[in-house]
Amino acid sequence: MDHQGVPNTQLIKEHFDIADIYKNQSIAEQNSVDLAWALLMEDNFKDLRKTICGTSEEKTRFRQLVVNVVLATDICDAELKKLRNGRWAKAFSGEKAMTPEQRNDDINRKATIVLEHLIQASDVAHTMQHWHIYRKWNELFFQENMNAYTSGRCDKDPTLYWYEGELGFFDYYIIPLAKKLKDCGVFGVSSEEYLNYATSNRKEWALQGKEVVAQMAAKYLPTLTEDHDEDASEEDGSS
C-alpha cells in the first residue's frame, strides 16, 4: 500500500516524511503494514477480524506474523537478511533431542520462517512462472524504474544495469529462494515447479535479456524524447 515507485534508499535521500517516522528502516514495508492494519481495524471489517483472530492474544500474534512477513520483503536490508538466514539454519538444521517446550518453539519457528519465505516468493512470483509472465512483470518494473530515473528520483539509467542485474537477482536471490521452498518440504510438487521455472527463466534471460532490454528502452525512451521536444517547442513558441 502507498508505494512511492522508488526504493527505500531514495526515500531516505529525499528526506521523505515516512523515512523520518520509521527511522530509515524498512520504510515502505512498515508504512504499508500500518496503513493496511488501520484499514483492517475499521468497523466494517469487524466480522473479518473475528474470523482471523477471535481473542486479543490471537490478534497480537497475528500482528506479529504480519509485521514479520511483510518486513521479510525488504530484501535490501542486510541485517534483516542475516537474521532470517540464521533462523532458517536453526529451524532446518536437522532432528535433535528436544523437550516438549523446545519442540513447540521449534514448530513455531519453522512455521514463521516458512511464512516469511512464502511471502518473499509471492513478492517475486513472476520470476517463478512462465517466461511470458516473467517478461510482463519485469517490463512493468523496468518502466517504474525508468520513470524514477527520468523524473530525477534515481541516479542510474536502468538500461545500463538491467541485464546484468537480473542475472545476479536470479543467481543470488531467486534460485536460492526457490531451493529453500523445496527444502522446507511444505509445498510438495509445486516447489519443484517453482525451481524449474526460475532456472528456465534465468537461462532464457541470459540468451535474450540484452535484446529485451533494448526493446524496452526503445519502447519508453522515444516517448520521453517526444515529451522533451514538445516542451522545447512550447518554450520557443514554435508549433
C-alpha positions, 0 to 999 in steps of 0.5 A, a space after each residue: 500500500 502507498 508505494 512511492 515507485 522508488 526504493 527505500 534508499 531514495 526515500 531516505 535521500 529525499 528526506 521523505 516524511 515516512 523515512 523520518 517516522 520509521 527511522 530509515 528502516 524498512 520504510 515502505 514495508 512498515 508504512 504499508 503494514 500500518 496503513 493496511 492494519 488501520 484499514 483492517 481495524 475499521 468497523 466494517 471489517 469487524 466480522 473479518 477480524 473475528 474470523 482471523 483472530 477471535 481473542 486479543 492474544 490471537 490478534 497480537 500474534 497475528 500482528 506479529 506474523 504480519 509485521 514479520 512477513 511483510 518486513 521479510 520483503 525488504 530484501 535490501 536490508 542486510 541485517 534483516 537478511 542475516 537474521 532470517 538466514 540464521 533462523 532458517 539454519 536453526 529451524 532446518 538444521 536437522 532432528 535433535 533431542 528436544 523437550 516438549 517446550 523446545 519442540 513447540 518453539 521449534 514448530 513455531 519457528 519453522 512455521 514463521 520462517 516458512 511464512 516469511 519465505 512464502 511471502 518473499 516468493 509471492 513478492 517475486 512470483 513472476 520470476 517463478 512462472 512462465 517466461 511470458 509472465 516473467 517478461 510482463 512483470 519485469 517490463 512493468 518494473 523496468 518502466 517504474 524504474 525508468 520513470 524514477 530515473 527520468 523524473 530525477 528520483 534515481 541516479 542510474 539509467 536502468 538500461 545500463 544495469 538491467 541485464 546484468 542485474 537480473 542475472 545476479 537477482 536470479 543467481 543470488 536471490 531467486 534460485 536460492 529462494 526457490 531451493 529453500 521452498 523445496 527444502 522446507 518440504 511444505 509445498 510438495 510438487 509445486 516447489 519443484 515447479 517453482 525451481 524449474 521455472 526460475 532456472 528456465 527463466 534465468 537461462 532464457 534471460 541470459 540468451 535474450 535479456 540484452 535484446 529485451 532490454 533494448 526493446 524496452 528502452 526503445 519502447 519508453 525512451 522515444 516517448 520521453 524524447 517526444 515529451 522533451 521536444 514538445 516542451 522545447 517547442 512550447 518554450 520557443 513558441 514554435 508549433 
